[in-house]
Amino acid sequence: MTLSSLSRRLPLLIGLSAIALMPSLPAAAQATAASAAPAPLSSLVAKVDIPYEEFTLKNGLRVIVHTDRKAPVVAVSVWYHVGSRYEPAGKTGFAHLFEHLMFYGSENADGPFFGRLEDIGATDWNGTTWFDRTNYFETVPTGALDRALFLESDRMGHLLGAVTQVKLDTQRGVVQNEKRMGENEPYGLVEYAQLAALMPEGHPYRHSTIGSMADLNAASLADVQMWFKTHYGPNNAVLVLAGDIDAATAKAKVEKWFGNIPAGPAPQDVDASVPTLAKDAEVMMHDNVAATRLYRNWVVPGVNSADLPQLDLALAVFGGLGSSRLDNALVRDEKVAVGVKASVQPFEKLSLAEITVDVKPGVDPVAVGKRLDQLLADYLTNGPSADEVQRAATRQLSGTIGGLEKVGGFTGKAVTLAEGAVYSDDPAKYKKDLAIYAAATPQSVAAAARKWLGRPVLRLTVAPGERSAADNALAGNVKAEGATHQPAHFRDPAASAPAAATPPTPTRIAEPPIEPVKDLDFPDVEHATLKNGIPVVFARRDAVPTVRVSVAFDAGNAADDKAKLGTAGLTAALLDEGTTTRSSIEIAEEQERLGAAISAANSMDSTTVGLFALKPNLDASLGLLADVIRNPAFRPEEVERLRGQMLTRIAAEKTEPMAIAQRMLPPLLYGQAHPYGIPFTGSGTESGVKAVTRADLTAFHDAWMRPDNATIFVAGDTTLAEMMPLLEKRFGDWKAPAAQKGTKLFRMDRMMRPSRIVLIDKPQSPQSLILAGVLTNKAGTDNPVTLLTANEVLGGSTTSRLTMDLRETKGWAYGAGTALPGVKETIPLLVYAPVQTDKTGESIIAARQDVKDYLTTKGTTQAERDQTINSQILSLPGSFETSSELLGAMMRNHLIGRPDDYYETLPKTYRAMTPADMDKAARESINPDNLIWVVVGDVKQVRPQLDAVGLPVEMGTLAD
């Protein structure tokens, strides 16, 4: 998968992570408040509709058009019906490697594709490869649609003349580092073992999409040309345009840009039957993990089987819902597990059913495995109840409705239509599936479960320990001792690579200009106040019948008790685990019946309890939200259960490269006294979580989660006039407790913080994780927009200095960059790079030089300024398409004191910005000589490389 315009930021948003703990507490309260009957499933299904028109060009390109005028943007989604199951033996990983090459220039648009996307303000862009398809998608301003279609058509019809050996070699390195990054995570080798055990030799789904190192190394330019000519013709593709466009306009534009591309050879399908194991299989693996994980896997039918939705419901009831059978038995009641899951991963020809149980440390995994199998056998015998099936179906329908608010991205309307067309020859396939969900009965769900889960099962266990050579061999990295199976090669690997065919004569097609794009028109924001003084901030979004509510408190991880770090996280995690009138199970079941979702989370500066509600069920959903916020029970048995889960989470973080660095770095930057000098993961410390008492939790709730410290934000398909009576009913009579309201003291100690490298040993790591930081002299409340814009040039965008150097030029990292996290007080600059182990030292040297150059002798160029400013301005209209995005913007403005129309004023601010302004802001705010570098990797391989860096090196440990 290629790097998206947003993914660069995700690992670095410090203090924004929720404590994702499974619902896990025993049901202690029996009285449940009455709630209105939820909307019937049939009425929910009726609300899901994506009208479309379609046409096919003479060359076979199928085009689907959906009109949605809510924002001046169009989602462009191109799906090629080819994925890793089409790869010949000896060419594993090639479909994905080719996807990467599609982002590095075509004959009339050479150079990085993502740079051209950023030029036109594209949002939600990416490319992904899976077993059955490869897709490329972006959402662009309406005025930039011709440019996007030109770019997509040029790489569909005119790619090969721009593909070079240098590009192939660089992307080979990037993909191999993507592979290393995935394998460096806990449980990172499991997929290879599952596919090897479940699929017979030669089965097209048997190898992982990422492929083997040997096969990636063997890929040649001749392979690139053959793959393109065979699979990338317009007659093997579907193009979806969804958004601010109509079919007549689309037809003219698509004919102009794609009509002259010749059809490719007739697509040849690669069939794949659904295999069944001859008998139960047992596999034991070891890894650097905090908890033993038990897997149960089956291969089940693909997306076109009517059994698949039924099976999806069966697994949801058993282990997917918050009130699932496994949650209730293993987590809440018997307390032998800290997390459970059950789901189906759907593919075209087959799907993978999976159940996982994370065993509580100290409990016998064998006994838990036997209990799991016993519970499954009982479930297959007796089946689900009608209420369970209805709750699971309601959750599915609710999630579908929420996902369709977007026109593009990973879950929007373009994806839904494309997937139906590619896999099922029916863009409206989603309607058939939803009808099956809505009509499901306990009998139909049970029948599907017995049919497919009653077959022989793969029981895979991952226990703490060192990875074996055999497990590494499954990933295609090393040859295991005694291994006998080798792939049949596409060509003899001992022979020299065949010469690439002569590239075609490049065509000459002019790049179209961007039509005028109107500046952002941010939705009107309204304000009101409840009778008890709680401010309400509201904006309307009516694309789908849903409403989002966030009740934000001025608290967050920065309000945590320094003596008992983890109090804030544990408090948030316990809110939906029981109130004075509802048990944990009752809260979970009520959310499922309503199609609602309640979640509590801490950012660094705020504690937020959020609600996603279907509009017909809004009042009852608000009643549940208010109960969770106002009346948490903090029952002793629940506190102990969540304490155990939090401690397991902390132990798990100490096995994850990024989490290790996020735990180590903050105290080095801020010092122990500062509220931000705590683990950025938000989970606290082991000693702190062990020390928290129930009294501490109630005291935290009374001090911070109270009406005089709250603001309510609302966005969705309603009006302020409709919302106010509902909010008054649920929150208007809430009175502040007698306890004093909490306060935060932001102060910095006077300790010296010299630049150095702190090395943390993670044996057997295939990569090193580098996370460096330095405090800027800016706070979030300064709204340093010029500094943030300069950071886009340094490391914040996919065309930034650091990304282009470490990923694109050197090929040492899958992703690298810099970030200025959105905290309210002192902002740190973070430098992030997961790099191949043998390039750790050189990567630090290169990153230090890139940062220093930018801040001294090689500042922002006019071209960099122009690209960054264009990207920032043009991307604004597509940045607030959904109620969730709108809600986040409103909350961000409130947090740091910006006006409601702030985002509308940004284009004027950007246009006035010069390269000198950007350089001045960066150089005044950042001292690169003070960067502190945390490196997580295999000390035996990494330590000898660090002497050349020229910084002191010390060993770091995570004792707490």
Secondary structure, DSSP 4 states (H G I P E B T S, - for coil): -PPPTTTTTGGG-TT-----PPP------------PPPPPHHHHHHT-----EEEE-TT--EEEEEE--SSSEEEEEEEES--GGGPPTT-TTHHHHHHHHTTSEETTEES-HHHHHHHTT-EEEEEEE-SS-EEEEEEEEGGGHHHHHHHHHHHHHS-GGG--HHHHHHHHHHHHHHHHHHHTSTTTTHHHHHHHHHS-TT-TTSS-TT--HHHHHH--HHHHHHHHHHH-SGGGEEEEEEES--HHHHHHHHHHHHTTSPP-SPP----------SS-EEEEEEES-SS-EEEEEEEEE-TT-THHHHHHHHHIIIIISTT-HHIIIIIIIS--EEEEEEEEEE-SSEEEEEEEEEEPTTS-HHHHHHHHHHHHHHHHHH---HHHHHHHHHHHHHHHHHHTT-SSTTTSHHHHHHHHHHHHS-TTHHHHHHHHHHH--HHHHHHHHHHHHSS--EEEEEEESPPPHHHHHHTTSSPPTT----PPPSS-TTSPPPPPPPPPPPP--PPPPPPP-PPP-PPP-EEEE-TTS-EEEEEE--SSSEEEEEEEES-SGGGS-GGGTTHHHHHHHHTTSBBSS-BHHHHHHHHHHHT-EEEEEE-SS-EEEEEEEEGGGHHHHHHHHHHHHH-B---HHHHHHHHHHHHHHHHHHTTSHHHHHHHHHHHHHH-SSSTT-S-TTS---HHHHHH--HHHHHHHHHHHSSGGGEEEEEEESS-HHHHHHHHHHHHTT----SSPPP--------------EEEEE-TT-SEEEEEEEEEEEEEGGG--HHHHHHHIIIIISTTSHHHIIIIIIS--BS--EEE----SSEEEEEEEEEEEGGGHHHHHHHHHHHHHHHHTTS---HHHHHHHHHHHHHHGGGTT-SHHHHHHHHHHHHHHT--TTHHHHHHHHHHT--HHHHHHHHHHH--GGG-EEEEEE-HHHHGGGGGGGTS-EEE-----
